[in-house]
Amino acid sequence: MILVMNTQTYISGRILSTFLAIAISLAAQAHSGSEDQRQVRADVESKLASFRLNAAEQRADQLSDAGYRAFYKSTILVYKYMASQDGAYLQSFRNGFDAATSAVSSVSDSDPLKKVMLSDLYCKRAVLEFLTENYLTAVRYTRTGRNYIRENQTAFPNNVEQKRILGLFNVILGAVPSKYQWLTNMLGYEGNVNSGIRQLEEAASSGSTLLRLESQFILYYVERNMLNLNESAIRRIEGERSRIGGSILLDFLVASANQSIKQNEKSLAILVQRDKYVSSDIFFIPYWDYLLGKAYYYKDDHTHAQQSLARFLKGYKGKMFRTDANFRLGMSLSLSGAYSSGKYFFQLVANETGGNFDEDQYAAHMAKKFSAAAPGSAILSLFRARNLFDGGYYDRAIAVLRPLDSQSGQLSPGERSELAYRYGRIYHSQGKLDMAISHYRQCTQTVAPEEYKWLQAFSYYYIGDIARQQGNRPAARTQFEKVLTFTNYYYQTGLENRTKIALSQLK
């Protein structure tokens, strides 16, 4: 579980939800024991899959094996913390970590899952230490986790379960953004993305339902966040929904993935059913309201967007995406003609320490600008078009941009650069590739302020992506390499990781 060791961006609405999904299946690992104990574990796993975490914890207490009992209960604490960001769960996990790993260590050495569980717990601890910026401690726990899985590999070379962890190490460490390269240097080893994917596919195709489910969730993450294969990721989770039924977590993943591929209406159709998951026996994920707020925001339905974002901010105890949510709330009010009310949220973001995620860093910068002065009409139009594009409402987005064409001489260089980029993204998504490339190039050729540099880096990436899809590998490589020459721009961590993955696929 070192997903976050790659980039904090991955713990965003996208990576955080995927971590929770992976964690559910990580708990489904028991092979030995009496028939009754196997049934207890099956019951625990069923409750975890539906995110009935309190019931899962109570059922785990009935496990006779102290090692498996400690593993499940520690994992449940991680789920609760990752879902709520309530520090009490994190502290409980830390306080009980030594006792939990000691209990797992008491499992028989003949059990091929003993060191897999130990590796998992240490990697979970590494994730949480990384999130709280205890980087050196995170490295130490990561090393221990890797050592355990390598020892298991030596003792049980045919154990399928370990291929998931080995594959995860390979995938994550095979394309580390420069921002975190020093961490991998300290670890002293590198991954291989292609090898990692093969290992994960092997685990996913195993005969065991539990192991297959676990690997399916990880491959969902890889496909969606690293390979940009969102449709494939959705098919994976839809397949699991058809097999085991809906749950708050599976529904969240499908809604999130649909939103990321501009299928906002499909996402919204799932998210509006939130009330069926607001239950005393289901551990609600507050990021649901954040995602729902964005869905309304993309649709230009600002009344509902403001309600959902405000509900998220009120019920959420963590910092991740709080900056972005406050900024979107301020923008939603500004776009609906209530800048004076929106200014409060811009000032709130400007005066507080934001998160380290890509979305939060961009939001913090723009909030500082808009707390000092109201965004002009051109900026508001660009934001509105961007939102509509993100929701997949391409014709509506173009209709918003058209009036800016006649005002080109009055736009700032940055606004002209963004106007070209917005057209490029719309035409690209519509399959009008020549028009998209023309506008991407126009964006890269515009001399704009530093804060717009991210648009040019992304333009090079998308030009390369089009070349790759057309089979022109040399041209694709040239454009991807241009992306890696950019530094200190917004959304850099995610784009750099994606670019390195793309280059590795061209070898």
N, C-alpha and C positions, 0 to 999 in steps of 0.2 A: 504493500500500500504506500508507494512513494509517488503517487500521482502529483502531489503538490510540489515534489522536489524538482519537477521540471519548470513549472511556472505558476506563480500565484494566480495568474489569470484563469487557469483551469479550475480554480475553485470558485468561480463566478457562477451565475445561475446555471451555466452549462456544466462545469466540472464538479461543482459541489453536489448537484443532484446525482451525477454519475457516480461519484464516490459513495453516496448512500446506497445506490443500486448494487455496486460491486460488493459493498460491505455486507449486504444481506446474504449474498450467496457465499461469501467467505465463511460464514458461520455454518454452512451446510457441508461439513467435512467428516463426519464420523462414520467409521466402517465397522468397528468392533463393538462387543458388548452383547448383552442378552437381548432377546426379542423385545422385552418390555422397555429396555433403555433405548433401543433403536426407535421405538414408537414415541418415546418422550422427545428424543431429538427431532423426529419428524414433526411433532406438534410444535416444538420451539421454532423450527424453520418455517412452518406454515404461518405462525403468528408474526414472525419477522417479515415475511413476504407481504403481509397485509399491513405492516407497520403498527401492529398491536404490541408495542414494545413493553408495556407494563405486564401484559399477560404473558409475553414471551419470557420475561424475567422470572415471573412466578413459576412458570413451567420448568425453566432451567434449574430452579432450586431442587427439583425432583430427580435430577441426574445423580447417579451414585458415584460416577467418576469425577473426582475433584478437579482434575485437569480440564476436562471438557466443560464442566460447570463454570470454572473460572474463565475459560476462553469465551463462552457464550456471554456471560455477564459483563465482561470487560468490553466485548464488542458492542453490546447494547448501549453501554455508556457512551461509546464513540458515536453511535448513530444519533443518540439524543443530543449530544453536543453539536455534531455537524448539522443537524436539522434545526436546532434552535439557537446555537451560539451562546447558550446559557453556561457561564463559567463554572457553575456548581458541578455540572457533569464532567467538565474537563478536570476539575480538581479531584473529583472522586476517582476518575480513571487514573490520574497520576498517583494518588495516595494508595491505591490498591494494586499498582502495577507490579511491584516486587513480589507481592503475595501471589498475584495471578500467574506470573511467569514461573514462580517456584512451583505452583500447583501443576502447571502444564509440564514442567520438567520431571514431575513424578510419574508421568505417563510412561508405560513400558517402552523401552528402546526398540522393541519389535514392532511397535505401531508406526507405520509409514507416515502418519500425519502428525506425530509429536513435534518434529522440528519444523514442519510446515506451519503449524499453529504458533510455534515460538517465533518464527520468522515474521508471520503476519502481525503478531502483537508488537514486535519491535518496530516494524515498519509503520504501524498505526501511530506508535509513539513518536516516530520521526516526523510524520505528517503534522501532528499536533504541535510539536516543538517548532517546526518550520513556520507554521501559521502564526505562532506567537513570537516569531523572529528570534528564537533561540537556535541560531543556525549551526553553531559548532556542536551543540547537543544533538541536533537533528542528524548531523553527519555521523556522530558516534552511534546512534541507534540504527541508522541505515546500515552501517558496516556490520553491526551485530546481526541484523536481520538477514543480510546477504550471506554472512558466514553460515548461519543455520540452514539456509536453503541449499547452499553448496554442500554442506555435510550430508544433508538428506539426499542430495543427488548422488553422492558417492555410495551411500548405504542402500538406496532404493532407486537405481537408475531408471527403472521402468514405471515409476510412480507418475501418473498423469497429472495429478494435482499440482505437483511442483512446476510443471511446464507453464502453468498460468503465471506463477510468480517470476520464474526465469524469463518468460516472455515479456512480462511487465517491466522488469529491470532493463531488458534490451531496448524496448520501445521508448521508454522514458529517457534513458541515458544516451540513446542514439541520436538525439536531436535537441540538445540543450541550448537554449538561447544564451547569447554572450553574457547577459546580465547575471546568469547563474553558473557560468562556466567554472568559476573558481571553486564552486562546491564539488563539481565532478572531478576537478583536479585534486582536491583533498581526498576524495574517495579512492582515487588511484586506478579507476577502470572506466572503460567506455562501453556503451551498448551498441547494438546493431539493429536498426529498425526492421529490416527485412527478416532477419532471423527471429526477432521477437514476434512478428506477425505470424510466422510459420508455427512457432511454439504455441501461440494462442489459438490458432486454427486447429492444431492437433488436440488441444485440450477441449475445444468447443465441439469437436466431432467424436469425442469419446462416448462409450456406450452408457455411461452413468448420467442419469438425468440431472443430478445435483451438480456434477462437475461441468456438464454442458451449460447449464444455466449460468453458473459462475463465469465461465469463459465468454458466454454470449454478452454479458454485461460489459466486460472489459473490451471486447471487440466493438461494441457499440460506442464506447468512449473513443477508441482508436479511430474508428471510421469517421465519427462525427467531428472530433476536435483536432485530429492530427492529419487525416487523409482527406478531409473535406468531402466525405461520401455520406452526406446526410440522409439521402433516400435509402441507402443500404442500412444505415443505423436504425432508421424508423422501421424498416421491414423486420429487423431482428426483434425489436421490442414488441411490435405488433404480433409477431409470431408467439412470443411469450404470453402476451395478453390473451391470445386465443387459446393457449394451452392451460394456463392457470387462472385466468380471469383477471379482471381489473383490480388495481390497488392504487392508493394515492401515489405511490412511487412510480409505478409503470405508467400511469396516466400523466404524471408530471413529466416524465422523460419524453413521451410521445408529443405532448403539447410543446415542450421546450424545443424539441428537434424540428417540429413543424414550423414553429415561429422563426427558427434560424434559417429556414429555406423559403421564407417569404410566404408561407401558407398560413397567414394569420387567422383566417376564418376557421380553418380546421383546429388550430390551436385554441381559439376562443370557444369553440363548441365544447371542448373538453373542460376548459378552465372555469366556465360559468357554472359548472356542476360542483363547485367547491363545497357547498353546504352538505353534500352527502358524506364528506370526509371530516366535517366538523363534528366529531363524536367523542364522547368521554373515553372510549376504548381505542381510539386511533390517535397516534402521535402526529399532530398536524404539522406540516412543513410551512413555515411562514413565507418561504420563497414563492409559494403558490400565489400569494397576493401580489408579490412583486412582479411575477410573470403576467398575472392577469392585468395589473396596472399598465404594463408595457403593451399588452395586446390592445387595450382600449386606446392608449396613447398613439399607437401606430395607425389606428383606424380614424384618428382625429375626433374621437368621442371623449372629450376632455372632462365632462362631468363624471363619468364612470371611472376614468383614469385617475382623477384626483381622489375619488373615494377609495379605490383599491390601494393606491400608493400610500395614502394616509393610514389606512388600516395596517399595511405592512410595517410602516415606521412605528406605529403605536405598539404592535404586538411583538416586534422583533427585538432581541436583546443583543445582537452582535453588531459588528462594524462593516462586514462585507456587504458591499452594494448599498449601504446606507447613504453614502455620498451621492451615488448615481440616482438613487430613488428621490432624494431631496432635490437634486438638480432637475430631474424630469418633472417633479411636482411644480417647481418654479417655472419651467418652460411651458408646462401644460396651462398654468394660469396665464402666462404671458401670451401664449398662442390664442387663448380664449378672450384676450383683451383685458386681462386683470394683472398687468405688470406690477402695479403697486402691491398687490398681495403676493405675487411671485417673488418680488424682491426680498421678502423676508427669508425665503428658502435659499436664495442665492447668498445672502449674507450669512445664513446659518452654515452653509458649506464653506464659505470663504474664511470664516472665523474658527472652524474646527479642523482638527487633524483628520485628513481623509484616509481612505484605505490605499493599499499599494497595488490594487488591481488596475488593469488598463482602463476600464470604464470609469473607475473612480478618479484616476489621475486626469483624464480629459475633462470630466465633469467639474473637478475642483478648479481647473484653469478657467473654463468658461464661466463658472459661477462668479469668480473674482471679477471678471470683465463686466458681467451683467449686474453685479451688485453695485458697481461704480456708475454704470450708465445703461439705460435701457437698450436692448438690441434693436437695430434699425429694421425697417420693413424688408430690406433685401435679406438680412440674416434670418428673420422670421420665416420668410418664404423658403429659404434654403433648408431650414430646420423642418418646416412642414413637409417639404418634398422628400427630405430624408426619411422622415417618419413613415410617410405613405409608401415609399419604396420598401422600407424594412418590413412593412406589412404585406407587400405584394400587390399594392394598388397602383400599378405602373401608369395607367392612363391618367389617374387623378394626380399623380406626382408630376407628370409632364405638363398637365394643365396649370399647375402651380408655377412651374419653371418658365413657361413660355413668356409671360410678361417681362421677365428679367432679360430676355434676349434683346429687347428694344432699349433696355437701360444699360447695356454693356459698358458704354462710355462713362457711366456714372458709378459703376461698381469699383471697389478697390481691387488691387491685384489678387488678394486672397479670395475675395468673393468670386472673381472671374475664374480662379483656379478651381474653386469648389463647384461652381456652376458646371464647368466642363466635366468634372469628376462625376457629379450627380447624373448628368446625361449619359456618361459612359456606363455607369452601373445599371441604369434602366435599360439601355439598349443591349447591354451584355446579357441581362436576365431575359430579355425578349428574344434573344438569339440573333440580333442584328449586329453581327460581330464586326463587320467593317466600320460601321458607324461607332461602335463602342471603342474600337482601337483608335479611331480618329480623335475622339474626345479624350481618351486616356492620354494620348500623346500631347494633346493641347494642354492638359493639366500639367504634365511633366515639363513642358516648355515655358510655362508661365513663371515669371520671377515673383515669388510670393514670400511673405514673412515666414519665419521659422515655425510658427504654430500651425501652418498649413502643410508642412513638410510630410506629414503622415499621408496626406492624400496622394502625393507623388510616389511615395514608396509603395502604396497599395496599387497605384496605377501600373507601375512596372510589374508588380506581381500578377495582376490580372491580364496584362498583355502576354506575359509568359505562360499563364494558365491557358489562354486561348491557343497559343502556339503548341503547347503540349497536347491539347485535345485534337489539334489538327495534324499531329504527328511530326511536327517540326521540332525535334529535340534540341538541335544546336541553338535555334532561336529562343526556345524556352529557357535553356540553360543561361544564355546571355542575359535575359531579362531577370531571371531569378538572382543571378549574381549581382545585378545592379541593386536589387533590394537590399542585399547584405552590405552594401557600401553606406547605407543610411544609418545614422546613429541618433539617439536622443530624440525620438519622435513618439507621438501618442500611438498607443496600441502596438508598440514595437515588440513586446515579448511574444504575443500571440502570432503576429505576422512572421517574425523571424523563425519561430519554431515551425510554422507551416511551410515556410520557404525551404528550410533545411530538409524537411521531410520530402518536399517535392524534388529537390536536387538529388536526394538519395534514391528516389524512384527512377531517375534518369540514368543512373549508372548501369 
